[in-house]
């Protein structure tokens, strides 16, 4: 019946909206984590360059953040998180 199809469509739409909300929340969390690491990376570069803290005195986590910051990995990750998830309905950005 048409009524049943309408009900299924509504349920599918609600699920889709929920997934979109969860995905956006996850993306926000990731973005904020990466932004925090970028700030930490900048701080660690300053500490190292001002000789306030030597690289081998840093924790393993700090060393990784510093390396990811300097090699551009963090910036790349932030760009990836910023990019909108491709949607099947969306038209392609560029003609084939």
DRENDO-1510 file (C-alpha; in Angstrom, 1 decimal, always signed):
<recs>
REC; n; res; u; v; w
REC; 1; UNK; +0.0; +0.0; +0.0 .
REC; 2; UNK; +1.0; +3.6; -0.5 .
REC; 3; UNK; +0.7; +4.3; +3.2 .
REC; 4; UNK; +3.2; +1.6; +4.0 .
REC; 5; UNK; +5.6; +2.9; +1.5 .
REC; 6; UNK; +5.3; +6.4; +2.9 .
REC; 7; UNK; +6.0; +5.1; +6.4 .
REC; 8; UNK; +9.1; +3.3; +5.1 .
REC; 9; UNK; +10.3; +6.4; +3.4 .
REC; 10; UNK; +9.8; +8.4; +6.6 .
REC; 11; UNK; +11.8; +5.9; +8.6 .
REC; 12; UNK; +14.5; +5.8; +6.0 .
REC; 13; UNK; +14.7; +9.6; +6.0 .
REC; 14; UNK; +14.9; +9.7; +9.8 .
REC; 15; UNK; +17.7; +7.1; +9.8 .
REC; 16; UNK; +19.5; +9.1; +7.2 .
REC; 17; UNK; +19.1; +12.3; +9.2 .
REC; 18; UNK; +20.4; +10.5; +12.3 .
REC; 19; UNK; +23.4; +9.2; +10.5 .
REC; 20; UNK; +24.1; +12.7; +9.1 .
REC; 21; UNK; +23.9; +14.1; +12.7 .
REC; 22; UNK; +26.2; +11.5; +14.1 .
REC; 23; UNK; +28.6; +12.0; +11.2 .
REC; 24; UNK; +28.7; +15.7; +11.7 .
REC; 25; UNK; +29.2; +15.3; +15.5 .
REC; 26; UNK; +32.1; +12.9; +14.8 .
REC; 27; UNK; +33.6; +15.3; +12.2 .
REC; 28; UNK; +33.4; +18.2; +14.8 .
REC; 29; UNK; +35.1; +16.0; +17.4 .
REC; 30; UNK; +37.9; +15.1; +15.0 .
REC; 31; UNK; +38.3; +18.6; +13.8 .
REC; 32; UNK; +38.6; +19.9; +17.4 .
REC; 33; UNK; +41.1; +17.2; +18.3 .
REC; 34; UNK; +43.3; +18.0; +15.2 .
REC; 35; UNK; +43.1; +21.8; +15.9 .
REC; 36; UNK; +44.2; +21.1; +19.5 .
REC; 37; UNK; +47.2; +19.1; +18.2 .
REC; 38; UNK; +48.1; +21.9; +15.8 .
REC; 39; UNK; +48.2; +24.4; +18.7 .
REC; 40; UNK; +50.3; +21.9; +20.7 .
REC; 41; UNK; +52.6; +21.4; +17.7 .
REC; 42; UNK; +53.1; +25.1; +17.3 .
REC; 43; UNK; +53.9; +25.4; +21.0 .
REC; 44; UNK; +56.4; +22.5; +20.9 .
REC; 45; UNK; +58.1; +24.1; +17.9 .
REC; 46; UNK; +58.5; +27.3; +19.9 .
REC; 47; UNK; +59.8; +25.4; +23.0 .
REC; 48; UNK; +62.3; +23.5; +20.9 .
REC; 49; UNK; +63.5; +26.5; +18.8 .
REC; 50; UNK; +63.9; +28.6; +21.9 .
REC; 51; UNK; +65.8; +25.7; +23.6 .
REC; 52; UNK; +63.3; +25.6; +26.4 .
REC; 53; UNK; +62.7; +21.9; +25.7 .
REC; 54; UNK; +64.8; +19.5; +23.7 .
REC; 55; UNK; +63.2; +17.0; +21.3 .
REC; 56; UNK; +64.5; +14.0; +23.3 .
REC; 57; UNK; +63.1; +15.5; +26.5 .
REC; 58; UNK; +59.6; +15.4; +25.1 .
REC; 59; UNK; +57.2; +12.6; +25.6 .
REC; 60; UNK; +56.6; +10.1; +22.8 .
REC; 61; UNK; +53.2; +11.8; +22.2 .
REC; 62; UNK; +54.8; +15.3; +22.1 .
REC; 63; UNK; +57.4; +14.1; +19.6 .
REC; 64; UNK; +54.7; +12.6; +17.4 .
REC; 65; UNK; +52.6; +15.7; +17.5 .
REC; 66; UNK; +55.7; +17.8; +16.7 .
REC; 67; UNK; +56.7; +15.6; +13.8 .
REC; 68; UNK; +53.1; +15.5; +12.4 .
REC; 69; UNK; +53.0; +19.3; +12.8 .
REC; 70; UNK; +56.2; +19.9; +10.9 .
REC; 71; UNK; +55.6; +17.4; +8.2 .
REC; 72; UNK; +52.2; +18.9; +7.4 .
REC; 73; UNK; +50.4; +15.7; +8.4 .
REC; 74; UNK; +48.1; +17.5; +10.9 .
REC; 75; UNK; +47.3; +20.2; +8.3 .
REC; 76; UNK; +46.4; +17.5; +5.8 .
REC; 77; UNK; +44.2; +15.7; +8.3 .
REC; 78; UNK; +42.4; +18.9; +9.1 .
REC; 79; UNK; +41.8; +19.5; +5.4 .
REC; 80; UNK; +40.4; +15.9; +5.1 .
REC; 81; UNK; +38.0; +16.5; +8.0 .
REC; 82; UNK; +36.9; +19.8; +6.5 .
REC; 83; UNK; +35.9; +18.3; +3.2 .
REC; 84; UNK; +32.2; +17.5; +3.0 .
REC; 85; UNK; +31.4; +13.8; +2.8 .
REC; 86; UNK; +30.4; +12.9; -0.7 .
REC; 87; UNK; +26.7; +12.4; -1.1 .
REC; 88; UNK; +25.2; +10.4; -3.9 .
REC; 89; UNK; +22.7; +13.1; -4.6 .
REC; 90; UNK; +25.2; +15.8; -4.9 .
REC; 91; UNK; +26.3; +16.8; -8.4 .
REC; 92; UNK; +30.0; +16.3; -9.2 .
REC; 93; UNK; +32.2; +19.3; -8.4 .
REC; 94; UNK; +33.8; +19.1; -11.9 .
REC; 95; UNK; +32.6; +17.8; -15.2 .
REC; 96; UNK; +34.1; +14.5; -16.2 .
</recs>
